[in-house]
Amino acid sequence: MTVASILDEKGRNIIALDTMATVTDALKLLEEKGIGVILITNSDGSIAGILSERDIVRSLASKGADILGDPAALHMTKNVVTCSENDAVTTVMGIMSNKRFRHLPVTGDGKLIGVISIGDVVKRRIEVIEKEAEDIRNYIATV
């Protein structure tokens, strides 16, 4: 089971803002879409960073409400860890757990192709485990 299977099911929509968007723009988009992160992209579509609710809260706590007019790029995480759609779901589970990430951008051929969340990964793992349990029950019933 790979990241591609998750993207095929959930879609490959990417919610992103450019580097000049403000923190307020990001907050409005987070609320509108009901999401926890926004990718910040350069003009060529490459990843400049990722801005999470956590990033915004930390900046608000340390710098105050004046950050709302700042470019979101000033408050984003710049060293973004990504995964490939060919990565195994268990591999990305390990990355997310070890690095304490809830979201991972997915890249392919040097381009951004999607984002997966820990919720997506857990949902997929539960589906697989339930299917395996059902297969075992069916096998036992036929023996």
N, C-alpha and C positions, 0 to 999 in steps of 0.2 A: 504494500500500500504506500503510495507516494503523495507528495504535496499536490501533484497534478490532479489526483482523484478528488481532492478537496476543492480545488479551483474549478474543476469541471462541474461539481455539484453546486457550489455556492455562487459561482460566477467570478469573473475577472475584473470587476469594477474597481477602479482606483480613485480614491478621494484624495485630491492633492490641491495644494495652493502653490503659487510661485513665491520666490524668496522675498518679494516686496509686500506681500499680504501682511496685514497687521495681526496682532494677537486677537483683537476683537473680531476680525474676519474669521480667524480660526475657531474661536469660541462659537460664533454663530453657526458655522458649518458643522462643528461637532454636535451641537444641539439639534440642528435641522436633520442631520443624518442619523442621530442616535448612535454615534461611534465614539471610540476612546482615543483614537490617534488620527493624525493627518500627516500625509507625506508632504514634505516641502521639496519642490523640484526646481531645478535650474531651467533656463529657457530652452535647452535642448531635450528636456524631459528626464534627464538623469536625476538621481536622488541627491539632494543637497543635505537632507536631514529628515528627522521624524519628530513631530511635536505631539506629545501626549498630554492628557489631562494632568498627569503627575508633574510634567515639566512646567506647565502653566501655574499650578498650585505652588510649586517651589519658588518660582519667580515672584509670584504675588506675595508670598510670605516674606521673602527676603528684600524685595524692592518696592512693594506696594502697587497700588492701582495704576500708577503712571505707566506701567508696562503695557497697558491695553492698547496704546497707540503705537507701540514699538513694532518694527518688523518682526514677524513670528520667527524668522531665521535667527534672531538674537537669542532666542530662548529654547530653540530646538536641540535635540541630541544630534550631534554632527557625525559621530562615528557609528554609522548604522550597520548593524549585522543583518545580512540577508540570507536567504536560502534559495535553492533551485527547485524547480518543479519536479526534478528527478530525485530529490532527497526523500528518504523514507520518513514516514510520519513519526516513527520512534526516534529518529535522529533529531528532528525539529522539536520533539517533546523534550529531549535532553538539553538542547540549546536553550529553549524557553525556560526550563526549570533551573538550569545552572546559572544563567545570566539574569534570571528574574524578569524576563520580557513577557508581555502579554500579546505582542504583535510582531510579526516578522514579514517584511516585504519579500516578495518573490521576484527573482530576476531570471531572465533567460536571454541568451545572446547579447548580454550587456545592457538589456533594457528591462525596465520595470514592467512586470506582467500581472501582478496581483499582490494581495496582502492576506495573510492568514492570521487568525487569532487563536489563543489557547482554547477558547470555546469551540472553534471549528475542529481543532485537533482532538479534543476530548470527545466531542460528538462522534467523530469518525471512529475513534477507538472503541467507543461503546457499541456502535453499530456492528463493528467487526466481531467483538467479543460475543454479542448477542447472537450473531449469525453462527459463530463457531459452536456455541452452546446448543443452538437449535439443531445444527448438523449432528452433533454428538447424540442428542436425544433421539433424533430420527434413526441414526445408525443403531443405537441400542434397541430401539423398538423393532427393528427388522432382524436382529440376530436371534 
